[in-house]
Amino acid sequence: LGGTRMWQYKSEEDALEDVLRLSKGMTYKAAISGLNLGGGKAVLIGDPDKDKSEALFRSYGRYLESLNGRYITAEDVNIGVADIEHIFTETRNVVGVAKIHGGSGNPAPFTALGVFRGIEACCYKVFGTRSLSGRTVALQGVGSVGQNLMKLLTDGGAKIFFTDISEKNIQTVKENFPEAEYVGPDEIYDVDADIYTPCALGATINDATIGRLKVKIVAGAANNQLKEDRHGAELKSRNVLYAPDYLINAGGLMNVSIEFEGWSENKSLRMVDTIYDTTLRIFQLSDEQNIP
């Protein structure tokens, strides 16, 4: 189980590299969430503003149907509930369908809640309290998940610096969160903050950015935040606490996985809340075994 992403990849090779990295992350995510499922991912090469159509998604749905249930899809970057509905017309091997059809709808609020629980666990580990009151967050990417997370962080008393490459997203945030401060896409790494929260694309923790971070915590919704495994070890050597992305961003996956047995919001929320305790347990193992 894992979402479909639509992106303007420069080449098929880039798309293949991304989908393999993402599917590996989904496999970890399904395992650590205790789901009786493997992890998978799909990418569609195209411009989401121009190339989407009912015909495209129904054709994709027929292809998924031909896999006989070996892969089940859902929303990911640039894919919404409306697109999922077209896929659902052709196959039952899809989750995150509209609530009117018995699904759970957009998984973004549940992904955001899981990330928020992970951030709370980080704060407890570093600052001795799970409260976000008075904390400063550098939030990269304010799409669907980023905006849901922003509300939780703001309600929790955090000060937010944010960035995005979408003018539409930036304007929406400025209207809805006037107290949040916008910074340029490249300036987000230099913000003097407590927490860096990547919620856009992966590999933003790399050789070029890691030395610029002034934070004590890295915890966000993006998949594959570390460009390479060694960057996790480097964060540890710099005394920066890193919450494994595939753990704290698993809320959306947990939520849609419940659709197979009949979706219930209360059950989903209870499951997502377990991310807090699992994050603390991982930090404990990290300390005991001295591993990143």
N, C-alpha and C positions, 0 to 999 in steps of 0.2 A: 504494500500500500504506500502511495506517495503521490504528490501533486504533479500537475502539468504546468510548465512555465512557458511563456511566449516571449521571445527576445530576438532582437535583430543581431544575431551572431554574424561575425565577419566571414566565417567559413564553417563548413561541416565539421572540421577538426575541432574548432573552438566549442561547437555545440556538443560534440561527443565528449570532450574533456569535462565540460560542465556537468553533463548528465551523469557521467560516471562518478565524479566527485559527490554530486548530490545524492545519488542512489546509495553510495557507501555511507554517507551521513544518515540517510533514512534507515539503513539497516541497524546502525548503532542506536538510533532513536527508538525504533520499534522494540529492540532488545531491552534497553534501559527502562522503557516504559512498562515492561512486563506484558506486552501485547503478543497474542498468539498469531503473529503475522511477520513476514519478512519486510524489508524496505525496498522500495522501487522509486523511480522517477522518470518523467518524460519531459522532453523539450520540443517545442514547435518553433521553427525558424521563421520569423516574420515580424512585421511592424504591427503591434497591437492596435494602433490607431487606424490602420488602413486595410490590413489583411484579414481581419476577423469576418466571419460570415456564418450563417446557420449551416450552409452546405459544408463548409470546412469542418465544423465541429461534429456534424452528423457523420461525415465520412470518417473522421477520427474515431467516433463512437463505434462505427461498424468494424474498424480495425481492432479496437480494444475487445469487442465481442468475439472476434476470431481467436483471441488468446485464451478463451475459455476460462476466464477467472484467474489466470496466473498473475495478472497485474490489475490492480484496482486503483483508479486515479481520483483526484480531487483538485481543489484550487491551489495555485501557487502564483508567483509573480505574473501580473498582467492577465490572470484568468479569474473571472468572477462567477457568481452564482448563475447569471444569465447564460454564460457559455456552458457551464456544467449542465444546465437544463437541456441544451441541444444535444449534448453527449448522452444524457440520460434517456433521450428519445430512442436511441439505438442500442443501448446496453444497460444492464443493471450493475455492471462492474465499475461503479462510480459512486462516490460519497461526497458530502458537502452539497447535496441537492437542496432545493428550496424546502422550507418548513411545510409549505402547503402539500408537498408530496411525501411528507413523513421524514424528511431529512433534518439536518441541523443548521442549514443555511451557511452563511459566511463564517469560516473557522477563525477569522482574524481576532475577534474578542477573546477567544480561548487561548490562542497563541500568546497574545499580549498578557493575559492574566498569568500564564505560566512563567513568562519572562519576568514579570513583576515579582512573582514569588521567588524566583531565582535571585533577583537583585536584592530582595529583602534578606535572603540567606547570606548573601555576600556582605551586606551591611552589618548583619549580626556577627559575622566572623571577623570583620575588620574593625568595626566601631563599637561592638558590644551591644547594639540595639538594632532591631529590624526596621525601625522607623526611618523614613526618607526625609523627615522634616529637617530643613536647613541644608540638605545635600545638594550638590551641583552635578548635573548630568549633561554630558555632551552626546546628543542623540543624532545619529547619522541615518537618515532615511525616514520620511514621515508619510509613507503610504498607508495602506489600511491597518496593518499591524502597528506601525509607528504612531499613528494618531490615537489608536485605542490605548497604547502604552502611555502615551503622553498624558492622557486624561488621568490614568491611575497614578502616575508620577506627580502630576500637578495637585491632584486631590490629596496625595500623601505629603505635600509640603515641599517638594523639590523645586529647585530653580533650574530651568532648562535652556541650554543653547542647542539649536537644531540646524540641520542642513538637509538639502535635497537637490536633485538635478531637475526636478519637475516644477515648473513655475506654478502650475495648478495646485500641486500639493503645498507649496510654500505659501500661496495666497490663502488657501483653506486654513492652514495652521495660524497664520497671522490674524485671521478673522476670529477663529475659535479660541486661540490661546494668546491674547494680546501681551501677556506678561513674559512669554517665551521670547528669546533673542535669536535672530537669524545670523548665521555666519556662513561664509563661502565654503563650497565643497572641500577645498583643500585646507581650509583654516580649522576645521573641526578637530584635527589631530593636535593642534596647539592650544586648545582651550584649557585653561587652568581649572580642572574639575575633579570631583571625587570619582566619578564613574564615566567610562566611555561605553556607549551603548550602540553598537552597530546593528542597524535594522534594514540595511540595503543589500547589496550583493556581497559575495564572500571575498576572502583573501585580503581584507583591508589591514590586517596585522601582518606586516611584511618588513623587509630590510629597510625600506624607505620611510616607514611610518613609526616603527616601534620605538626609536630613540626620541621621537617628538612627543610621545604621550606623557602627560604630567599627572596621570590618574593613579588611584590605588586599586581600582577594580575595572575589569573588562567583563561586561555581561550584556548580551543583546540577543536579538531575534534572528540575525542573519545566519545562514548556513555556511559552514566551512570558513570561519572567521580567520583562522590561522593559514597563511599561505603555505607553510610547511610545518611539520610536527615540531621541528627545532624551535620555532617561534614560541611555542608553549613553554619550552624549557627556558627560553630567554626571558619571557615574562616573569617566570618564577625567580630567576636570578636577579631580576630588577625589583623583586618584592611586590609585584603586581598580581593580585588574585584574579584568576581566570575561571569563569563558570562555563563548563563545557556547553557549547552551543546546542548540540544534539539532545542534551538533557533539558535545558531550560526553555527551549523553543518547541518542546514536544506537545504542548497543550492543544494545538490544532489537530495533531495526529490522534492524540488520545480522544478528543471530542468526536472526530468523524468515525473513529473505530467503533464507537458505541452504536452507530447507526445500524450495524449488522444485527444487533439484538433488540433494536427498538430504542430510539434516542430519548434520553431524559436529561433535561438541563441540570437537575440536582445531582444526578450521577456523574455527569461530565465535570461539574464544578468540584465535586469531592475528589475526583481522580486528578484533576489539574492541581489542586491544592497540595497533593503529595510531593510535588516538585520541590517545595521548600525543604522538606525533611531529607529527600534524596540528595539535594545539593549539599546540605550540611554533612551528610554521611560521606560524600565524595571528598569534601575538604578534610574530613577526619582521616580518611585513607591516605590522602596526599601527604598529610603531616606524618602519619605513622610510618609510611614507607619512603618518605622523602622523594616523591615523584611529582612531576607537574600535573 
